[in-house]
Amino acid sequence: MGSDPSASDRAARFANYFEVGCTEEEIVVRFGIRDDGGAEPSVHNTIFTTPGYARELVELIEETLRQHAALIARARSQRDGDDPAPKPVQ
């Protein structure tokens, strides 16, 4: 952990394939790419963490998904003219 990772190690990557597993001490999450052509998925990153930190990650993802659902609902409501926000009185 003390060494500075190279820029390529810090590059953001898209993932649409996930594998999750565990041992007695850790949670393992693998990220990769699966194309629609039927080829085997290609795993490009693996994260090892403790069960406690994995729970924190799950909570962060759940909260983000709630925020995303609310954002989409507001956008659809505004698009469809059903904006529940009160209109200012003129």
GIURFEN-V763807 format. One line per field, one symbol per residue. psi: psi as a letter, one per 20 degrees, with the letter a starting at -180 (. if undefined). A space follows every 50 residues. Layout:
psi = ???
//
This chain:
psi = hhqoqrhhhipqqqpjpqppaqahirppppqappriijqqqopiqppprq hghhgggggggggghgggggggggghgghjjkoipqqqp.
//
